[in-house]
Amino acid sequence: MKAQHKISSEYLPTSASIESLTDKPGKSKFKILLRFLLLAGVVGAVWASGLYKGCHSHDVRALTSVFASQPHAATCAQGDPLLPERHSELWTNISATISSGDFQSKAVDWLSRAVQIHTESWDNMDSVGIDPRWEVFKPFQSYLLGAFPLVHSTLKLTKVNTYGLVFEWKGTSPELKPVLLAAHQDVVPVESRTVDEWTHPPFSGYFDGEKIWGRGSSDDKSGLIGVLAAVETLISNGFQPTRTFVLAFGFDEEVSGLRGAASIAPVLLDLYGKDGFAFVIDEGAGFGQGFGTVFAAPGIAEKGYIDVHVEVASAGGHSSVPPDHTSIGILAALLVHYEQHPVELHFSRDDPLFRTLQCFAGHGSDMTDELRKLIIASATSDKALQKLTKEISGDRIFKSLVGTTQAIDLIQGGVKANALPEQAYAVVNHRIAVSSSLAATIAHDTELLKPLAHDFNLTYTSFGETISGGNGPSKGSLTLRDAFHDGLEPAPVTPTGSDAAPYQLLSGTIKATYNSHRSLEGADNIIVAPDTRYYWDLSPSIFRYNHHNGGDSILGLKGIHTVNEYIEIDTLLEMIRFFVTLVLNSDESTQL
């Protein structure tokens, strides 16, 4: 593999400039920062060590000299773009193919037809083989067979739990660790009452000349089609890998992956062993603009999760002779106590998000001097770290990204207006900080409610352990437990140092893809700052990254999980280019 040489900025497009986000009226510098961080924190994940800002190629001036007087690049050192060397001619030919009009038409057709097939997954689905709603994946997989014939004739396909797909592309050197490329086939449901709010019907796959519209166009059929299109194109150009590549496509990621990825993981573990993969790449964020520089966001950590069922039981009876506190009243007091005592926020230098801030400060050309100096100083000064935490912890986005959150999402109690409720319960959702644990979260909740259990004279049981028995005859009971038996520890943090070969390869691939898609060269055009949970045992290097172009939107969500989901065809083409480059770079690497 070879690194691209830097050239002067005169070779770069200059049709438009990136507007400084810090110049927006009425926006504090910290809120601007936090809204950009949310791009990397979608649905409870913390993306670290590499948030890029990315924009459409036709409306951005790439910056090749972001290391002027303000940025401090040493705080987030960057490697060079990485292009295939042994397969350089193949890569050049495929890149030209991807840029052609014929290939664009083919890519539109691939994704549009995939979107047209309903593959919704629902929270209340029964097991495969029992619930007929799973059968929507039959026509979808038949479509994939026809759309990608070379993939199906070349790779070994194993179906897991009927609809999970595992493709093995055997390399000629079995001693090399394989690479796992993951995506999911299912999409979130479309609420019937929102259908009229869509610009184009939600399962139309409509292409307006720029965007492909419909549920799953962005999350995550574009990722799945991107991987398959890359492999199909590589095979059609005669590529035979040296390293084995595995494609794993679950079918219920949107409802926790309990039947898809959770079934696939043990199969892969049995085939390749613990830490048997060089790295895993699954859906995640991409790149989006901010602070005058292009940042990308491969996810290297993920928050934990637990839903705590809080239940109060007390004697029933007629409401004409009520006690001082009914079970509903006691539960209400407990919930108020919860919200008055959120989990204390701790922000340390070990937090992946702290390293992301350092990258922003090191490379964000439009960041204010005050904010840049504070972030850089916080790396060595405890006083500066305390000030940084204090200044931005008032924003709920920051607290949500860094700390353990709590949200009271469900409540139930009582059956009749004139009958005392014999039980009442609520469900408190926690997204657990990367630096914390399930045990710490359970201990927090247990201790938090202990004084109230005493005050209301309740027997108290928390997660199977008797905490207190009440004072004399108890007036009821308080029970805490895992509501849905799906508690999840925070994910292991993926290594991102200079000696972390998988991360360096991914970073170089992202840079090379970004440059080649825009006919650019140089290392500074884009900055990399560093349902996979079932794959933790497969590799210590797990990345959540899709090479999505966030464009001008600081959030870059583009209708994901709501109305008017879409993806630009240019973004889909760049994703295919990314996966082609990733496969070729990985195949050549002697460091993985």
C-alpha positions, 0 to 999 in steps of 0.5 A: 500500500502506498501513501499519497503525496501532498500537493499544494492547495491550488489543485483543490476545488474552491467553488465555495467556502465552509461557513464558520459555524462559530459565526452563527448568531445566537449560538454559544460556542459550546452548543455548536460543539455539542451539536456536532458531537451529536453526529457521532452520538446517534442512539447512545453511541459515543464516537471518538478519536475521529470525527470528520466534517464532510460536505458535498464535493460541489459546495465545499472548499477543501482545506489543505492547510488547517495547521495555521496559527490557531489549530494545534495538530499535535494534539491529534496526529494524522496519518496519510491517505492509504491507497492499494499498491499491489492492486493499484491498477485494479483500484484505478479501473474500479474507481473509473467504473464507479465514476461512470454514468452506467454504474450510477444507474446500476447503483440507483437500481440496486438500492431503489429496488431494495428499499421497495421490499418491506423488511420492517422489524417490530418490537413485539415479534415472536420467534422465527418460524412462529411469527409470519412477519419474518417472512418479508425477508424471503423476497428480499433475499431472493432479490439479493440473489438476482441483483448480486449473482457473482457474490452468491456464486463465488462466496459461501453463503450460510443462513443462520436462524433462517434469515441471517446471512453469512457470506465467506469469501475465502482468501488464499492465505488462511493464516491471515486474520479475516475481516468482518463487514456487517450490516442489517437487512431490517428497517424501522416500521413506518407509522401509518399516520405519517405516510402522508407526510413523506415527500415520496411514498416510504417504500417507493425507492424513488430517485429524483435525480439526486436522492433515493427516497424511502425507509432504509435508504440510509439506515441501513440498506445503503450500507448493505448494498454498499458492501455487496456492490463493492464485492460484486464489482471486485469479483467482476474485475477478477479480484481474488482475495489473499485474506478472507472476508466475511459479510454478516447481515442480521435481520432484526438490528432495529429490535436489538438483534436478539435473533439475527446478530445474536445468532450469527455471532456464535457461528462466527466464534465457532468458525474463527475463534475469540479475537479471530478477526483483524477488525469488524466494521458495522454501520455507524456515522460518517463525516460532516462539517464543523469548525471549518474542517472536514472530520470523520467519525468512526465509532470506537466505543458504545454506551451500555444499556439497562431498563430498570423495572421499579415496582411498588406493591401494597394492600388493595381495598376500596378507595373510600378508606385509603391509606396515607400513600397508595402504591401509585403515590409511593411510586410517584415519590420514587420517580420524583426522587430519581429525577432530583438525583441524576447520576453524577457526571464524571468527565475524564481524560480516558473518555473517548469523547475527550480525545475527540475534543482534542482532535477538534481543537487540533484541527478545527480551523474556525474554532474560537481561540478561547475554546481551543486553548481551554480544550488543549489546556485540559489535557494537562491541567486539572483546573482547565478540565474542571472548567471545560466540564463545568462550562459544557455540562449544562448542555443536555447533549453533552451530559447524554454523550458522556454520562450515564443517563436516566429516563422514565419511559413507562408507567402503569398502575391501577385498574379502577377509579374506586379500587386501591391499586395493588401494584404500580410500576415504572421503567427507567431507561439508563444509557451507561457511560463508557467509563461506568458499568452495569454493576455501578448503575444498579448500585446507584439505583439501589442506594438512591431508593433505600431512604425512601423504602425506609420512609415508606416502610417497604420491604426492599429487594433489588435485583434479587438481593434483599436490601431491607425488611421494613420497620415492623409490619411493612406497608408493602414492597419495593422491587427493582429488576432488569425489565427486559433482561437485556442489560448490556455493559459498555463496549470495550474501547477500540484501540486507536493509537499509532500502533493500532494497525486496524485503526490506522488502516481505516483512517488511511482508507477514509482519507483516500476514499474522500480524496479520490471521490473528489479528485483531491490529494493530500492528508489534510482534506479530511481529519480522522479523530477516533449492533456490534455488541454481539461481535465483541468476542470476535475482535478487539477492533470494532468500528461503527462507520459507514462513510455517510456524507453528512453534508451541510446538516450538522446532524446528518441524519437525513430522515433516519427513523422518521419521515423522508429518509433518503440518501444522495446517490453521490453518497452511495457511490462514495460508500461503494468506493470506500468498501472497495478501497477498504477490502483492497487495503486490508488484503494487502496489509501485513500489519493486521 
